[in-house]
Amino acid sequence: MANLFKRAIAFTDIHFGLKSNSVLHNQDCLEFVDWIIATAKANNCDTGLFLGDWHHHRASINLQTLNFSLQALERLSRAFSQFFFIPGNHDLYYRDRRDIHSAAWARHIPNITICNDWFQQGDVTIAPWLVGDDHQRIANMSSKYMFGHFELPHFKMNAMVEMPDHGEIRAENFSGFDRVFSGHFHLRQAKRNVTYIGNAFPHNFADAGDDQRGCMILEWGQDPQYRAWPG
């Protein structure tokens, strides 16, 4: 079976609707997506991946925010023949269930694959936000690449605070994968074979002075490369 991609571009945690549905923030998000598309074309990326937290507010979507969100996904649909979208915890109405999420309507947009359940093709696994006993499956799975939106202990939630260990899942459980790439924690960081790729762009004062965010370009079998959004 052919590899899922030759060269992919991935980004995460853009949070449409942040800052009380700020029009400025949403416009920044849309401009960031335009940059993603231009960067993908310049680097011959055939596949796009979004690793979670497209929207910020779990319970509702402001109509103006929804308009920006729809424009962004339509542009990604036109730009990529395949674009994989993981709903993150901010996209889920319930933190411990996946049945209701804020991007369900995007499944009707061509070329957008919503990965709200386990997806496996060839040597790639895409995981949904883990709920219930999902974490127990990880240790028995294997592939070259795993993409997800994981909440792993001993990684930094921000520049100062480390995620505590609740005894459910650890980086060690991903030993069956060559490389694991995740959204969720906004700080780019890596331990063992797990990398948090860094969110789209700095969102608040906790991010000040840290521009190690933007996107990741991954050519099959090569080390990932990172680009920072100049905006």
N, C-alpha and C positions, 0 to 999 in steps of 0.2 A: 504494500500500500504506500502511495506517495506521502511524503511528509505534509503536515497540515499547512506549512508555510515554508518559503525559501528565506524570506526576510520580513520580519514583522515589526510593527511599531506599537508600543504599549504606553498607556498613561492611566492615571487613577485619581480618585478623590478630587473631583473638580467642584462639586457642591453648588450646583445651580440653586439660587434662592438664598444663599448665605447673606448675612448682614441685613436681616429683615427684608429680604427680596430686593436688595439694592440693584437698581438699574445699572449702575456703574459696574458692580461685580458681575452681573449677568452679561453685560457687554464684554467685559474682560474674558469671561468664559467662552463666549462665541468667537472672539478674536483668537483665543488660545486654540480652539478647534480648527480655525482656519490655518493657523500656524502648523498644527499637527498634520493637516492634509498636505500643505506645501512641503513640509519636512519629509513626509512619507514619499511623495513624488520625487523629491530630489535624491532620496536614498533608495529608490526602487523597492519600496516596501509593498508587498502584495497583500498583506493581511494586517488588520487593526485589532487591537484588544483594549478593552476598558476594564479595569480591575476593581471597580466598585465605588459607590457613593457618587452617583450622578447628581441626585438631588440632595438637598440638605435637610429639609423638614420631613419628618416621617408621617405625620398625620394628614397633611394637605399640601396642595401645590397652588401657589398664587397664579392667576391666569397670565399675568405678564411674564412670570418666570417660565410657565409652561410654553409660552410662545417662543422664548429664547431656546428652551430645551428642544422643542420640536425642530426649529431651524437647524440646530447643531446636529441632531441625529439624521435629518434629511441630507445635510451636506456630507456627513460621513457615509451615508448610504450611496450617494452618487460617486464618492471618491474610492470606495473599496468594493471589490467583488465579494469579500467576506470580512465581516466585522463582528467580533465576539464581545458580548456585553454581560458582565457579571453584576447583578444587583447587590449592592453592599448593605450593611446594616442600616445605614441612613435611608436607603431606598425601601426598606421593609416596614410595613405598618406595625407588625409585631416583631420584636427582637428574637423571639424563640420559635417563629414560624415563617415559612416562605410563601404562603398561599396568596398574600396580598402585597403587591409592591408597586411603586410609583411609576414604573416604566413598562407596565404590562402592555400598554397600547403600542409600544415600539415593535412588538412582534409582527405587526402588520406592515412595517417598513421594509422594503426589499433589502436584502444583503445583510440585515441586522439579525444576528442569532442571540437571543436572550438565554443566558446560561443560568437559569434559576434552579437547575438540577445538575447532577453529574453529567459531564460531557467527556467522552473519550474517543479520540480518533488517531489511529496510528500510534505514534510514540508521544502523544500529548494528552494530558489530562487537564480539564478545567473544572475546578471545584466551585460549588455555590457557597454562600455564607453557611457555615456549619451550625446546625441546630440538632437538638436531641442527641442521639448516639452517632451522628455522622462522623465524629472524630475517630471513632473506633475502626472505621474503614481504612484510614490513612496508612496504618502500619502494614496492611496487607496489599497495598497497591504499588504499582511501579510504572514508570515511563521516563523518558528522557527529560521532559519538561512538565512542570505543574504550575498552573496559574490559579490564583485565588484571592480571597479577601479574608485573611486569617488574623486571629487575635492571639498571638503567641507570647508566652511569658519570657521575661528577661530581654525583650526588645523595648526600646524607648517609645512611649506614647507621644512624647514631645522631648524637647532638648533636656529636660530636667527629670522627668518622671518615668520610671521603668514599670512595665506591665508585670503585676504580681503573678505567681504561679498558683493556679486554681486546681492543678492536678488532672486536667483533662487532656491536654495535648501540648507537646513540646516540639522544638525543632528536630530533636532526635527521631521523632516518629516518621519523618519524611526521608528516611534512609533509602527508600526504594526509588528515589528520583535523583537524576543528575543535578538538576537545578530547579529551584522553587522560587517563583516571583509573586509578590503579593502587594496588594493595596492595603488600606486601613490606617496604619501608622504613617504620618505624613513625612517623617524624617527618613531620608535615605540611609539605610544601614543593612549590614549583612552579618550573619553568623552561620557557620557550617555551610550548608548548601542553600540556605534561605536568604533571599534578598527582598527587602521592602524598597520598591523602586523610587519612592519619593512622590509626593503629590504634585498636582499640576503646576501650582505656583504658590508662593507664600500668601497666607490668608489673614494673618493677624500678627500682633506684636511678638508672640512666641516664636514666629518664623523669621523675625527680623535678622538680617545679616547672613541668612542661610539660603543661597540660591541653588543648592544641589537638588533641584526639582525640575520638572518639565516632562521629559519622555524618555523611553528606552527604545533603542533599536537593537533587535536581536536577529542576527543571521544564523541560520541553522548550523549548530556545531561550533559556533564561535563565541567568544566572550561578548557580553552585552556592551553597548556603547550608550552614553547618556548625553542628552542635549538639554540645555536650559532655555526656557522661553525668554527671548530678549525683551518682551513686554513687561 
